Amino acid sequence: MKKRIAILGSTGSIGTQALDVIKSHENLFSVEVLTAYNNYELLIRQATEFRPNAVVIGNDEYYGKVREALDPLDIHVYAGDDAVSQIVEMDTIDLVVMAIVGFKGLGPTLNTLKNRKKLALANKESLVIAGEIVSATALENKTPIIPVDSEHSAIFQCLMGEFGNPLKKVVLTASGGPFKGFTKEQLSRVTARESLAHPTWSMGNKVSIDSATLMNKGLEAIEAKWLFGLQPDQIEVIIHPQSVVHSLVYFTDLSVKAQLSNPDMKLPIQFALSYPDRLERAFPMLDLLQINTLTFEKPDTENFRNLALAFEAMNKGGNMPCILNAANETAVEAFLENRIGFLDIPEVIEQCMQHTSFIQNPGLDDYTETDRVVRQKAKEFIKAIR
């Protein structure tokens, strides 16, 4: 039987690439559910091509247009945030690809785990915001989380066959983004358009900005803590501009495993869909002789402060990573709309971290309230900057 896939966030970068993978392996996978929030036109085109059982448009303003377009195809259409979360309860879903970006992915992530559906997780924010709750929910329901991020997929692959062998540390690699080596003066002048031009990866707008500020690597460090049961001092980030070595794992005997491949998100997506099997890929093979040189260097946390702020939040724990995430999402949105500068992003985040009530042992309601409060505070700080 084909593995039946639900893609939550099908119109984003991860979602569209997941559909490309499914299309190249039509004999192994079928699309059961697609969801999007605003991009109803692309959702309609995807549903027309892949013929899922159901689609959900998160913004119910577009419900009528989606229903009218898909009604002749006998595709069930639902709308609203609650429907996005509830759709994973369908008995006909074998695996959920969580490709929603940001805080909105937390509810559907938890509901997927509660309903014991295998989860291919690309929504790193779920673990950043509420890693303890997500991890406990997965353990309680004996539901596997298969990482989709290239770095976490690399660690996951390095650990295959190593069950029970203790880790010393993991190393996440970062390309350094488009502004590697820039001074503060140079960074003060960069634009949103320049920030979206990533040198090696093709990603959505929010993730591209996070990569440029190094926040993406900070969020991935927090995600790694929960995915692999690590302490903060067991996680390191290094700059690797070639983006060929995706992560390294050090074991207690000081042997090191690394996963290498060309920088292509379809590889970790495909592995998450097919795990534990590996499938053929019609892409160029990694040629180390052609690459010739692989370089590594220490990240610049003075000029790219977001990485240091993320580690600070991870060490503090409690609701601090939630504060970090909400402030970052709000600041990135403002930067993309040209309302603040590149160097204002860490300023907004730090202000929120310093002026939001800290909760040592938050529950789910605390995370929701923290997210709401921080977004409002961040907007006030942004107005003051302007």
Buried (B, 14 or more C-beta within 10 A) or exposed (E): EBBBBBBBBBBBBBBBBBBEBBEBBEEBBBBBBBBBBEBBBBBBEBBEEBEBBBBBBBBBEBBEBBBEBBEEEEBBBBBBBEBBBBBBEBEEBBBBBBBBBBBBBBBBBBBBBBBEBBBBBBBBBBBBBBBEBBBEBBEEEEBBBBBBBBBBBBBBBBBEEEEEEEBEBBBBBBBBBBBBEBEEEEBEEBEBEEBBEBBBBEBBBBBBBBBBBBBBBBBBBBBBBBBBEBEBEBBBBBBBBBBBBBBBBBBEEEEEBBBBBBBBBBBBBBBBBBBEEEEEBEEEEEEEEEEEEBEEEEBBBEBBBBBBBBBBBBEBBBBBBBBBBBBBBBBBBBBBEEBBBBBBBBBBBBBBBEEBEEBEEBEEEBBBBBBEBBBEBBBEBBEEBE
